[in-house]
Amino acid sequence: MGKTVARLRDLETAFFKIVNRIRDAADERDLYNIKSLHFEKLKGEYEGYYSVRLNIQYRLLLEIEKDTRGNLIIIIKIIDYHK
């Protein structure tokens, strides 16, 4: 059980780090420029969404809504990239 808790803590740490970087970004161009995020527009089942890497296994699924005030990035869910 200890390894599972440690993995969840690592995932939680990565999540909050990524959320802070997203919050600091002016728009998606800033996210593309941070190579370690692996920010990408998705195709197929998740077409219309974007993702960033939390770790090797998990990605954060995002949606970007644009309006007159700018972009709003909505976190949809964490997905297992290997399933």
C-alpha positions as CSV (number, residue, x, y, z in Angstrom):
1,M,0.0,0.0,0.0
2,G,2.9,2.4,0.6
3,K,4.0,2.4,-3.0
4,T,0.4,3.3,-4.1
5,V,0.2,6.2,-1.8
6,A,3.6,7.4,-2.9
7,R,2.5,7.3,-6.5
8,L,-0.7,9.2,-5.8
9,R,1.3,11.8,-3.9
10,D,3.7,12.2,-6.9
11,L,0.7,12.5,-9.2
12,E,-0.9,15.1,-6.9
13,T,2.4,17.1,-6.9
14,A,2.6,17.0,-10.7
15,F,-1.1,18.0,-11.0
16,F,-0.6,21.1,-8.9
17,K,2.6,22.0,-10.6
18,I,0.9,21.8,-14.0
19,V,-2.2,23.7,-12.8
20,N,0.1,26.6,-11.7
21,R,1.9,26.6,-15.1
22,I,-1.5,26.7,-16.9
23,R,-2.7,29.5,-14.6
24,D,0.4,31.5,-15.4
25,A,0.1,31.1,-19.2
26,A,-1.4,33.9,-21.3
27,D,-2.8,31.5,-23.8
28,E,-2.1,28.1,-25.4
29,R,1.0,29.3,-27.2
30,D,2.7,29.6,-23.8
31,L,1.8,26.0,-23.1
32,Y,3.2,24.8,-26.4
33,N,6.5,26.6,-25.6
34,I,7.0,24.7,-22.4
35,K,8.4,21.5,-23.9
36,S,8.2,19.5,-20.7
37,L,4.4,19.7,-20.7
38,H,4.0,17.9,-24.0
39,F,1.0,20.1,-24.7
40,E,-0.9,18.8,-27.7
41,K,-4.2,19.0,-29.5
42,L,-5.8,15.6,-29.5
43,K,-7.4,13.6,-32.3
44,G,-9.8,10.7,-32.5
45,E,-11.9,9.9,-29.4
46,Y,-10.7,13.2,-27.7
47,E,-10.8,15.5,-30.8
48,G,-11.4,19.1,-29.7
49,Y,-9.5,18.6,-26.5
50,Y,-5.9,19.2,-25.5
51,S,-3.6,17.4,-23.1
52,V,-0.5,17.9,-21.0
53,R,1.7,15.2,-19.4
54,L,1.5,14.7,-15.7
55,N,3.9,11.8,-15.8
56,I,4.8,9.0,-18.2
57,Q,1.4,7.2,-17.6
58,Y,-1.1,10.0,-16.9
59,R,-2.2,13.1,-18.9
60,L,-4.4,16.0,-18.0
61,L,-7.3,16.4,-20.5
62,L,-8.1,20.0,-21.1
63,E,-10.7,22.0,-23.0
64,I,-10.1,25.6,-24.2
65,E,-13.1,28.0,-24.4
66,K,-12.4,31.3,-26.1
67,D,-14.4,34.4,-25.5
68,T,-14.0,38.2,-25.7
69,R,-12.0,38.2,-22.4
70,G,-9.5,35.6,-23.6
71,N,-9.1,31.9,-23.1
72,L,-10.6,29.8,-20.4
73,I,-8.8,26.4,-19.8
74,I,-11.1,23.8,-18.3
75,I,-9.6,20.6,-16.7
76,I,-11.8,17.7,-17.8
77,K,-10.1,14.7,-16.3
78,I,-6.9,12.8,-15.8
79,I,-6.6,10.0,-18.3
80,D,-4.4,6.9,-18.3
81,Y,-2.3,7.4,-21.5
82,H,-1.5,3.7,-21.8
83,K,-5.1,2.3,-21.9
